[in-house]
Amino acid sequence: MKYNYNRLWKMLIDKGMTKTEMRKQTGISTNVLAKMGKNEPVSMDSLAKICVALDCMLDDIVEISPIKKSEVDVK
């Protein structure tokens, strides 16, 4: 699976909120924020905290898509 948090970053810009402000408001760790910055998966609990704090739905902050066979490294 491929994860993309661009929707969240855009939402923060629209709300005039920094990533650090969002992290403190939601109670997520710096490690979770770093993983999201690298488009890596994070726990559903962390995503739920963000959705509650920002009053949004999961698909408002993350896009999840399957990895195409052409993107998989064949060895």
Short mmCIF file of the C-alpha atoms (twelve columns), coordinates in Angstrom:
data_MODEL
# 
_entry.id   MODEL 
# 
loop_
_atom_site.group_PDB 
_atom_site.id 
_atom_site.type_symbol 
_atom_site.label_atom_id 
_atom_site.label_alt_id 
_atom_site.label_comp_id 
_atom_site.label_asym_id 
_atom_site.label_seq_id 
_atom_site.Cartn_x 
_atom_site.Cartn_y 
_atom_site.Cartn_z 
_atom_site.pdbx_PDB_model_num 
ATOM 1  C CA . MET A 1  0.000   0.000  0.000   1 
ATOM 2  C CA . LYS A 2  1.052   3.564  -0.684  1 
ATOM 3  C CA . TYR A 3  0.183   6.283  1.810   1 
ATOM 4  C CA . ASN A 4  -0.030  9.977  0.989   1 
ATOM 5  C CA . TYR A 5  -0.724  12.677 3.591   1 
ATOM 6  C CA . ASN A 6  -0.779  15.662 1.201   1 
ATOM 7  C CA . ARG A 7  -4.451  16.199 2.007   1 
ATOM 8  C CA . LEU A 8  -3.538  16.720 5.669   1 
ATOM 9  C CA . TRP A 9  -0.711  19.149 4.868   1 
ATOM 10 C CA . LYS A 10 -3.059  21.154 2.629   1 
ATOM 11 C CA . MET A 11 -5.713  21.210 5.344   1 
ATOM 12 C CA . LEU A 12 -3.177  22.548 7.852   1 
ATOM 13 C CA . ILE A 13 -2.188  25.317 5.424   1 
ATOM 14 C CA . ASP A 14 -5.845  26.196 4.874   1 
ATOM 15 C CA . LYS A 15 -6.394  26.366 8.645   1 
ATOM 16 C CA . GLY A 16 -3.194  28.372 9.192   1 
ATOM 17 C CA . MET A 17 -1.826  25.670 11.490  1 
ATOM 18 C CA . THR A 18 1.727   24.343 11.646  1 
ATOM 19 C CA . LYS A 19 2.583   20.654 11.885  1 
ATOM 20 C CA . THR A 20 3.942   21.265 15.400  1 
ATOM 21 C CA . GLU A 21 0.707   22.954 16.493  1 
ATOM 22 C CA . MET A 22 -1.275  20.042 15.083  1 
ATOM 23 C CA . ARG A 23 0.998   17.538 16.845  1 
ATOM 24 C CA . LYS A 24 0.546   19.243 20.204  1 
ATOM 25 C CA . GLN A 25 -3.212  19.625 19.759  1 
ATOM 26 C CA . THR A 26 -3.697  15.981 18.810  1 
ATOM 27 C CA . GLY A 27 -1.204  14.425 21.215  1 
ATOM 28 C CA . ILE A 28 0.610   12.431 18.536  1 
ATOM 29 C CA . SER A 29 4.346   11.880 18.897  1 
ATOM 30 C CA . THR A 30 7.118   13.460 16.880  1 
ATOM 31 C CA . ASN A 31 7.878   9.983  15.520  1 
ATOM 32 C CA . VAL A 32 4.357   9.686  14.099  1 
ATOM 33 C CA . LEU A 33 4.683   13.110 12.501  1 
ATOM 34 C CA . ALA A 34 8.059   12.119 11.014  1 
ATOM 35 C CA . LYS A 35 6.574   8.913  9.550   1 
ATOM 36 C CA . MET A 36 3.760   10.913 8.012   1 
ATOM 37 C CA . GLY A 37 6.297   13.302 6.518   1 
ATOM 38 C CA . LYS A 38 7.836   10.291 4.749   1 
ATOM 39 C CA . ASN A 39 4.419   8.956  3.636   1 
ATOM 40 C CA . GLU A 40 4.806   5.893  5.847   1 
ATOM 41 C CA . PRO A 41 1.902   4.104  7.558   1 
ATOM 42 C CA . VAL A 42 0.902   5.183  11.071  1 
ATOM 43 C CA . SER A 43 -1.566  3.686  13.545  1 
ATOM 44 C CA . MET A 44 -5.297  4.114  13.161  1 
ATOM 45 C CA . ASP A 45 -5.313  5.569  16.678  1 
ATOM 46 C CA . SER A 46 -3.008  8.399  15.579  1 
ATOM 47 C CA . LEU A 47 -5.118  9.104  12.502  1 
ATOM 48 C CA . ALA A 48 -8.290  9.090  14.626  1 
ATOM 49 C CA . LYS A 49 -6.767  11.638 17.029  1 
ATOM 50 C CA . ILE A 50 -6.020  13.932 14.093  1 
ATOM 51 C CA . CYS A 51 -9.528  13.520 12.658  1 
ATOM 52 C CA . VAL A 52 -11.157 14.342 16.004  1 
ATOM 53 C CA . ALA A 53 -8.949  17.386 16.584  1 
ATOM 54 C CA . LEU A 54 -9.434  18.751 13.061  1 
ATOM 55 C CA . ASP A 55 -13.108 17.720 12.843  1 
ATOM 56 C CA . CYS A 56 -12.641 15.779 9.618   1 
ATOM 57 C CA . MET A 57 -12.895 12.296 8.172   1 
ATOM 58 C CA . LEU A 58 -10.063 9.873  7.511   1 
ATOM 59 C CA . ASP A 59 -10.195 10.345 3.745   1 
ATOM 60 C CA . ASP A 60 -9.804  14.104 4.297   1 
ATOM 61 C CA . ILE A 61 -6.255  13.575 5.598   1 
ATOM 62 C CA . VAL A 62 -4.807  10.464 3.969   1 
ATOM 63 C CA . GLU A 63 -4.939  8.790  0.579   1 
ATOM 64 C CA . ILE A 64 -4.235  5.068  0.510   1 
ATOM 65 C CA . SER A 65 -3.671  3.289  -2.776  1 
ATOM 66 C CA . PRO A 66 -2.378  -0.142 -3.780  1 
ATOM 67 C CA . ILE A 67 1.099   -0.543 -5.166  1 
ATOM 68 C CA . LYS A 68 1.013   -1.373 -8.878  1 
ATOM 69 C CA . LYS A 69 2.948   -4.427 -10.029 1 
ATOM 70 C CA . SER A 70 5.090   -2.143 -12.204 1 
ATOM 71 C CA . GLU A 71 6.209   -0.292 -9.034  1 
ATOM 72 C CA . VAL A 72 7.351   -3.465 -7.239  1 
ATOM 73 C CA . ASP A 73 11.046  -4.295 -7.441  1 
ATOM 74 C CA . VAL A 74 11.351  -7.669 -9.154  1 
ATOM 75 C CA . LYS A 75 14.519  -9.609 -8.276  1 
# 
